[in-house]
Amino acid sequence: MMPHQFIETIKLADGCVFHLAYHQERVCNTFSHFFPNEKVLSLSDIIEKIPLPTQGKHKIRIVYGSECPTIEVLPYQIRSIATIKCVEADFLDYSYKFLDRTFLNNLKESAGTDEVIFVKNGKVTDSSYANIIFFDGRQWVTPSTYLLNGTCRQRLLKEGKIKEAPIHYTDIHHFEQIGFINAMLDIGELSLPISQLAN
């Protein structure tokens, strides 16, 4: 059996590293659960050792586990989403940010759309690569039944920019827009009218 590997994707914009404390907290939680006898990886120590681009938007991609971590800095572009649908995924468990996302990607591929919303036991969770938020005309709401409690999701809740609530899949069409948030995508950067969601 291959040892577990995990991934952190950190936003770098014009030479500035964003929200590192949230990523470090997740790494600490992962080590506590999977590698309790290992020294916790310091993201800042790793990042300080590499040259960083000073212009444009990039993602710092750190893969880690019980072995030495690997790090890449890659240009970032927002992906295009034109079609999206709900997919039942009652068995999904992605409470830690594993590198291996084969099961998530397979579900997305089988849907035949650009993106999917995973529905677990009737409740809306996440998309294949981001937490999701819904706009009701007054505020953005994120499902309380997430698969992964992402760093951007945690931060936006703490800042009071989004609210949390249980959302049944039959409630989706009461909203006006669906948005995607993750370490690389802040609120308002990628959203679609709810009419683009396939039945």
C-alpha positions as CSV (number, residue, x, y, z in Angstrom):
1,M,0.0,0.0,0.0
2,M,1.4,3.4,-1.0
3,P,1.9,5.9,1.9
4,H,-0.6,8.7,2.0
5,Q,0.4,11.9,0.2
6,F,-1.3,15.3,0.6
7,I,-1.2,18.5,-1.2
8,E,-1.4,22.2,-0.4
9,T,-2.0,24.8,-3.1
10,I,-1.1,28.3,-2.0
11,K,-1.9,31.6,-3.8
12,L,1.0,33.7,-4.9
13,A,0.2,37.1,-6.5
14,D,2.8,39.6,-7.5
15,G,5.3,38.0,-5.2
16,C,3.0,38.0,-2.1
17,V,2.0,34.6,-0.5
18,F,-1.6,34.6,0.7
19,H,-3.2,33.2,3.8
20,L,-0.3,30.9,4.8
21,A,-1.5,30.5,8.4
22,Y,-4.7,28.7,7.2
23,H,-2.7,26.3,5.1
24,Q,-0.2,25.6,7.9
25,E,-3.1,24.8,10.3
26,R,-4.4,22.2,7.8
27,V,-0.9,20.7,7.5
28,C,-0.7,20.5,11.3
29,N,-4.1,18.8,11.5
30,T,-3.0,16.3,8.8
31,F,0.3,15.5,10.6
32,S,-1.6,15.0,13.9
33,H,-3.9,12.5,12.3
34,F,-1.6,10.6,9.9
35,F,2.0,11.2,11.1
36,P,1.7,11.9,14.9
37,N,5.3,10.9,15.5
38,E,6.8,13.1,12.7
39,K,8.0,16.7,12.9
40,V,5.3,18.9,11.4
41,L,6.2,20.4,8.0
42,S,6.8,24.1,8.1
43,L,5.4,25.7,4.9
44,S,7.1,29.0,5.4
45,D,10.5,27.3,5.8
46,I,10.0,25.5,2.4
47,I,8.7,28.6,0.6
48,E,11.6,30.7,1.9
49,K,14.1,28.4,0.1
50,I,12.8,28.9,-3.4
51,P,12.8,31.9,-5.8
52,L,9.3,33.2,-6.3
53,P,7.9,35.2,-9.3
54,T,7.2,38.8,-8.5
55,Q,4.6,39.4,-11.2
56,G,1.4,37.7,-12.0
57,K,-0.8,35.1,-10.3
58,H,0.8,31.7,-9.5
59,K,0.0,28.6,-7.4
60,I,2.6,27.2,-5.0
61,R,2.0,23.4,-5.1
62,I,3.4,21.5,-2.2
63,V,3.1,17.7,-2.1
64,Y,4.0,16.1,1.3
65,G,3.7,13.0,3.4
66,S,6.2,10.9,5.4
67,E,8.9,11.6,2.7
68,C,10.6,14.8,1.7
69,P,8.1,17.3,0.3
70,T,8.1,18.5,-3.4
71,I,7.3,22.0,-4.4
72,E,6.3,23.6,-7.7
73,V,5.4,27.2,-8.6
74,L,3.0,27.3,-11.6
75,P,1.2,30.0,-13.5
76,Y,-2.5,30.1,-12.7
77,Q,-5.5,30.6,-14.9
78,I,-9.1,30.4,-13.9
79,R,-10.7,27.4,-15.6
80,S,-13.8,28.0,-17.8
81,I,-17.1,26.4,-16.6
82,A,-20.0,26.4,-18.9
83,T,-21.9,23.3,-17.9
84,I,-22.5,21.9,-14.4
85,K,-24.7,19.2,-12.9
86,C,-25.4,17.5,-9.6
87,V,-23.9,14.0,-9.0
88,E,-24.9,11.6,-6.2
89,A,-21.9,10.7,-4.1
90,D,-23.1,9.2,-0.8
91,F,-19.9,7.3,-0.3
92,L,-17.5,10.2,-0.7
93,D,-15.1,11.0,2.1
94,Y,-12.5,13.8,1.4
95,S,-12.0,15.3,4.8
96,Y,-8.2,15.6,4.3
97,K,-6.6,17.1,1.2
98,F,-5.2,13.9,-0.4
99,L,-3.0,14.2,-3.5
100,D,-4.9,11.3,-5.1
101,R,-8.2,12.7,-6.3
102,T,-8.9,9.9,-8.8
103,F,-12.3,9.1,-7.4
104,L,-13.4,12.8,-7.6
105,N,-12.2,13.1,-11.1
106,N,-13.8,9.9,-12.2
107,L,-17.2,11.1,-11.0
108,K,-16.7,14.4,-12.9
109,E,-15.7,12.7,-16.1
110,S,-18.7,10.3,-16.0
111,A,-21.0,13.3,-15.6
112,G,-20.0,14.7,-19.1
113,T,-20.0,18.3,-17.9
114,D,-17.3,20.9,-17.2
115,E,-18.0,20.7,-13.4
116,V,-20.1,18.8,-10.9
117,I,-21.7,19.4,-7.5
118,F,-21.4,16.4,-5.3
119,V,-24.6,15.5,-3.4
120,K,-24.2,13.3,-0.3
121,N,-27.4,11.9,1.3
122,G,-29.5,14.5,-0.4
123,K,-27.3,17.4,0.8
124,V,-25.1,19.7,-1.3
125,T,-21.4,19.4,-0.6
126,D,-18.6,20.7,-2.9
127,S,-17.6,20.8,-6.5
128,S,-14.7,18.6,-7.7
129,Y,-12.1,21.2,-7.0
130,A,-13.6,23.9,-4.9
131,N,-16.0,24.7,-2.1
132,I,-19.2,26.2,-3.4
133,I,-21.3,29.2,-2.4
134,F,-24.8,30.2,-3.4
135,F,-26.2,33.8,-3.8
136,D,-29.8,34.3,-2.6
137,G,-30.1,37.9,-3.7
138,R,-28.8,39.2,-0.4
139,Q,-25.9,37.1,0.7
140,W,-23.7,34.2,-0.2
141,V,-24.4,30.9,1.6
142,T,-22.1,27.9,1.7
143,P,-23.3,24.3,2.5
144,S,-22.7,23.1,6.0
145,T,-22.2,19.6,4.6
146,Y,-18.9,20.2,2.9
147,L,-16.5,17.4,1.9
148,L,-13.4,19.4,2.6
149,N,-13.4,22.5,4.9
150,G,-11.2,24.6,2.6
151,T,-9.0,27.4,3.7
152,C,-10.8,30.1,1.8
153,R,-14.2,28.8,3.1
154,Q,-12.9,29.0,6.7
155,R,-11.5,32.5,6.1
156,L,-14.7,33.9,4.5
157,L,-16.8,32.5,7.3
158,K,-14.5,34.1,9.9
159,E,-14.6,37.4,8.1
160,G,-18.4,37.3,7.9
161,K,-18.5,37.5,4.1
162,I,-20.5,34.2,3.7
163,K,-23.0,32.3,5.8
164,E,-23.2,28.6,6.5
165,A,-26.4,26.6,6.2
166,P,-27.6,23.1,5.3
167,I,-28.6,23.1,1.6
168,H,-30.7,20.2,0.2
169,Y,-30.3,19.6,-3.5
170,T,-33.9,20.5,-4.1
171,D,-33.2,24.0,-2.6
172,I,-30.6,24.9,-5.2
173,H,-32.9,26.5,-7.7
174,H,-34.1,29.0,-5.0
175,F,-30.7,30.7,-5.4
176,E,-29.6,33.1,-8.2
177,Q,-26.0,32.2,-8.6
178,I,-23.4,29.6,-7.7
179,G,-19.8,30.5,-6.9
180,F,-16.6,28.6,-6.5
181,I,-14.0,29.3,-3.8
182,N,-10.7,27.8,-3.0
183,A,-7.2,29.0,-2.1
184,M,-6.8,30.4,-5.7
185,L,-10.4,31.7,-6.1
186,D,-11.8,34.3,-3.8
187,I,-15.5,35.3,-3.6
188,G,-16.8,36.8,-6.8
189,E,-13.9,35.6,-9.1
190,L,-15.9,32.6,-10.6
191,S,-19.7,32.4,-10.5
192,L,-22.4,31.2,-12.7
193,P,-26.2,31.9,-12.9
194,I,-28.1,29.0,-11.4
195,S,-29.8,28.5,-14.8
196,Q,-26.6,26.9,-16.1
197,L,-27.0,24.0,-13.7
198,A,-28.4,21.0,-15.5
199,N,-31.3,19.2,-14.0
